[in-house]
Amino acid sequence: MIKRILCLLIPAFIALASCDYIKKPETIQERDTGLRGVWVASVINLDYPSRTGLNSARLREEAEYLLDKAREIGFNAVFLQVRPCADALYPSLLFPWSEYLSGTQGKAPDGDFDPLMFWTEQAHKRGMELHAWINPFRITRGGTKDKPNADINTLAENHPARLNPDWSEEYKHNLYFNPGIPGVIDYIVGGVEELIINYDIDGIHFDDYFYPGIEFDDAEEFEKYGESFESVGDWRRENINTLIKKTRDLIKTVKPEAEFGVSPFGIWQNNDSTGLGSDTKGLESYSVYYCDSRKWVRNELVDYIAPQIYWNIGHESADYAKLLAWWAGVARGTGVKLYTGHAGYRVLEAEPGDVWYGADEIIRQLNLNKQYEEVKGSIHFRLGTYLRTDALVEALKKEYSQS
């Protein structure tokens, strides 16, 4: 499978390498005052499309509406979720069409419509960047004990997990690719290559989901591939490090002006686990998701890091101010940009009297960011939530019009 895909991709790569497109254009960060990004989620139709089964005309209308609204608020970069469950919002040789488009995984939109191509063109038309947001390992989403979503036979016939059933594992009623299998890592990197070659996107973006949890069943793979590691945790982290490094190297070879970054869970490690950790007491992505995000920054394996600091200033266990200072310290002295991830969805959930009620907390966070030169921008989760919160829309319009 991989060899066949590479044979199809190599001619395109050669053609690209010989053209003038390699010349790096002026980026938003160079011509503007920083990245003002927003996530647009496709999983379970959170933002786009609003529901399954829309025809291509409606898909275009929704994309233009969301982009217009994002621009009105002041966002200058969109992070569009194009591969939510190892299925795609674009025609792919590697992954089936997403079920969140037609309602049936593997079924294309009508009229040969390519959502990613359209979003990219329309974003650029509006002077905005378009970054392709990928969930590398998730295969299914939403399974419960009563309704498990772990039957591989429910996937499209051309889904890579169905074509390679030994690549996936069940975890809490859902399916995930096993990062401990080298072929899985290479396949995901091949998917990045397909995107970078075929689309004029401004970057590739991974979110915070890597290993789904500590009890992931990979004992067989650890025995086969992990003999040089002292612990399964060290081996798992190195598997994710390998994905990050291979992705970075691929992008810098094929399209060096494109950015590569990750938005990890906001806590790397607490300082009661290691002196290098943050002054927090929460879940540690280092030991639960096996993300050594600090290493990615210190070793410059990413162009930017966008930690999801989804707590308020003054939070007892995970204070935004303390985490911001910690992440700024991690990025300091490196060439890696720090973009902060903001939890706008909390505003929609808040009641009067709650610290998140209204827009004040988000604005306080943005103002605090200005105290750190390492902070080069922000990304907000998520566009659909913001559009349902008038206070946030108006506050951000005012904030971003002044920057």
N, C-alpha and C positions, 0 to 999 in steps of 0.2 A: 504493500500500500504506500509506504513512505517513499520508496524509490520511484513509484509511478507518479506520485505527486511532484517530487522534485524534478522529474523529467519535464513536467508541464510548466513548472515555475522557472526553471533555469533560462529558457529563451527570453522570457519577459525580463528577468534580471539583467541579462546581457544587453538588451535593448535600452533599459533604463540607465545602465552604467555608462552608455555611450552618448547620452544626451546631456543638454545643458541644465537639466532639472536638479542636478546635484548642487548647484549653486545655492547657498543658504539665503533664504529671503529674510527680510526684516520681520522679527517676531513681535507679538504683542508686548512682551516684556521689555523689548528694546525701544518701542515707540510710545509706550504708554506708562502708566504709573503702577503697574503690577497686574498679575492675573486675578481676575474676578470670575471664578468659575462656578458652574452649577451642574450637578449630576441629573441626568434624565434616565430614569429607570424603565426598563421594558419588562422585567420579571413580574409575573402575575398582573401585567397590564397596569402597573402603578402610574406611569406617566405617558408612555407611548408604546404602542397605540392604546387608546382609551379602552378598547375592547377588541376581542378577536373578530375576524370575519369582515373587516372593513375592506372596501374595494380600493383600488390604487388612487382614485380621485380623493377619497376621504383620507387616506394615509398621507397624501400630499398636503391637504388642507390642515390636518392636525400638526404636521411638522412645521409648516409655515406659521401657524398660530403660536406654537410654543416658542419658536425662534424669535418671533416678533415680540412676544411678551418678555422673553429673556433679555433681549436687547433694550427694551423699554426700562426694565429694572436697572440696567447698567452692567449686566454680565458681559464679558468679552470672550468667554470660552465655555463650550458645552462638552460635557463628558457623557457621551451617549452609550448606553449599555447595548452592545451589539452581539454579545455572546453570553446570554444569561444562564443557560443550562446545557452547555456544549451543543447548542443549536444557534443559528445565525440569523441576523437581520440583513443579510446580504447573500448573493449566490456564491456558494463555497464548494470547492472540491473536497473539503475535509469534514464539514459539518452540515447537517440537514437544516432546512429552513426552520425557523423557530415556530413553535406552537403558538406563541403569543401574537403572531400575525394572523394566520388563518384559523387557528383553533386546532389544527392537525399538524403535528410535527412532520416536516418533509414536504409540505404543500406550499408552493410558491404563491406570492400575490399575483393578481391578474395583471395582464399587460406587460409582463416582464419587468415589473417595477422593482427597483433596487433601492430600498430605504436608506442604506448607508450612503450611497452615491448622492441621493437627493439631499440628505441632511448636510453632507459635506459641502456640496455646491451652494446650498442656500445659506449655510453658516458663513462661508467665505464671502458670499454676496453681501452679507450684512456686516462684514468686517470683524467676524468672530472666528475663533479657532474651533476646530472639531477634533476631539480626542476619542479614540475607540476604546471603550471600557469593556474589559473582559473578566469573566469569572473563570479562572483556569481549570479548576477541578470539579466543580459542581455539575452533576448530570441530571438530577431531579430535585424538585423543591416543593415542599408542602406535605410530605408524607406524615401520617400519624399512625398510632398503634392500631386504630380501627380501620384506617384506610391507608395502608402502606403504599409508597410510591417507588418501590424498589424492584418491580418486575421488569427485567431487562427487555422482555418481549413486547412491552408496550411502547418502546422507543421506535423511531423510524428505522426502516430496514437498513438504511445507509448510515445510521448513527455509529460513530467510532466505538462506542461502548458495546454495541450489539455485534459489530464486526470483530471486536476483540474482547470477548466476554471475560477473559482473565485480567483485563486492565482495571476493572472496577470492584468496589467493595461496598457493602451495605453498612450504613451508619445511622442509627436512630431513624429507621424507616425510609431513608433516602439513599441514593446511589452517588458515589464519588469516584473519580479516577484515583488510582493509587500512585502517589508521587514517588514511591520507592521503585517503580518500574522504569528503567531508562527509556524505553520506547514511548511511554506516556509523556515524559518531558520533551522528547524530540518532536512528538506529534504536536504538542501545544506550541512549541517554538515554530514549527512549520506553519501553524495557523497564523502566527504573528507575521511571518514572512509573506503569506498570502495577502494579508491586509496591507502591509507596507508597500508591496509591489503594485497592487491593483487600485489603491485609493490614495487620494491626495490629502490624507489625514495629517493632523499636526502632532499626533503622538499616540502611544499605546499606554493604556492605564489598567493596572491590576487593582482590585479592591482588597479587602481584608480577609477573604476566605482562602485558606490554603489547606492544611490538614483540618478536618472538621472537629477533631477532639482527641483527647488522650487515649481513649479506648479503641482507636482505629485498629482494625485487624490487618496487620502487615507483618506478623511474626515470620511467615514463610519467606517474604522478601528480605527481611532483615537478616535472616540466616543465610540467604543466598548472596546478598550484596553488601551487608554491613559488617563483615568480619573485622575490618580495620578500625571500627569505632567502639569506644568504651561503653556507650549506652545507645539505646534506641532513639532517645531524644536528640543526641548529637548527630546521629545518622539522618533522622528526619529533617533536622535543620539544614544539613548539608544538601539534601535533595532539593529543598526550596532554594537554597543559595545557588545551586546549579541552574535551576530554572531562571532565576533572576539574571545570573551572569550570561547564560546563553542568549537570553532575550536581548539584553543590553548589547552584546557583541553583534548579534544579527542586525539590530536596528542601526548601529553605528557603521556597519559595513554597507548596508543597502540604502539607507536614507539617513545620513548622519544629522540632518537638521531636525528630524522628528524627535520629540521628547519621549522618554520612557520614565514612568514613575509608578509608585504604589501608594495606596491609602491604607496603611495598616491600622489595626486597633490602636487606640491612643496610648495604651500602656505597654511598654516593652517589658520591663521588669520593675518590681517595687524595690526600694532601697533596703528593705529587710531581707531580700534575697541576694542582692549584690550591691556593693558600694557604688556601682556605676548606674544603678537604677534611679527612678524618680521617687519623690516623696509622696507616694500614693499607696493605697491598699485596695487593689482590685485585681481582676483577671489579668494574667500576664500572657501576652501573645507569644512570648518566647517559649513558654512551656506548655501552652494549650494548642495554639495554631502552628507552633514551630517556626515562627518568623523571627529571624535575627535582624530585625529592621535597623537596629543601631549599626550593625556591621555593614549593611548595604550603604548607609550614608558615609560612614567613616572610610570605607574602601571605594567610595564613589562608583558603586554598581548601578546607581540610578541617577537620572538628571534632577529629579525632585522627589521629595517625600511629602505626603499629605496626610499626616496622622489624623485619625478621626477623634478629635478632642471633644467628645459629645457631652461634656459636663459643664456646669456653670462655674463662674468665678466664685471661689469660696466653698465649693463642694467639699464635704468632710473627707471623703475617701479619694477623690480624684479632682483636685482643684484645677480648673482651666489655667489659671495664672501660673501655678507650679509646673504643670505639664508644658505650657508654652515656653517657659524659661528653660526647662530641661531639653526640649527638642531644639531650641535655638542653640543651646550649648553643644548638642550633638552635631548640628550642621556647621557650627562655627569653625572656620579654618579649612573647610572643604569647598568643592565646587558645586555642591548639591544645594538646590533651592528648597526652602521650606514653605510649603503651602499649608495653611491650617484648614482642617475639615470642621465645618460648623453644623450643628444639629437643629436646623430650622424646624424640623418636624415637631420638636418639643413645644414650640410656640402653639401649634395647632392643638396639642393635647392639654395645654395648661389652663387652669382655672384662675379667676381673679385672686390676687394675693400670692400666687406662685411666682417664683423668681423668673420663670420663663414667660409669664403672661405679658403680651404685648411684644414690642421689638427691642426693649431696652437692653436685655442681656446680650443679644447678638451685636448690637452697636457697641456695648462696653467691650466685648471681645475684639471687635475690629479696631477699636481705639487702642486697646492694649497691644495689639499686634504692631502698631506703629512705633512702639518703643524698641523693637528688635530689628536691626538691619538684616538679619538672616531671613526674616519673613518677607517673601516675595509675592505673596498673594494668598487668596483664600478660595476654597471650594465649598459650596453649600448643598446640603442634602435636604430635600430634593425639589426640583422645579414645581411639580404638581402641588406639593405642600405649600410652597411659598405663594402660589397663585390663589390659594384658598385663605390666605392670611393678609388682609388689607394692611394691617399695621406694619408687617414686615416689608411688603411691597413699597409702601410709601417711605419707610425709613431708609431702605436700601437705595431707592431712587435719589433721596436727598444726600445720603452718604457718598454714593458713587459719583454724583454730579459734581461734588466738591473735590474729588481726587483726580 
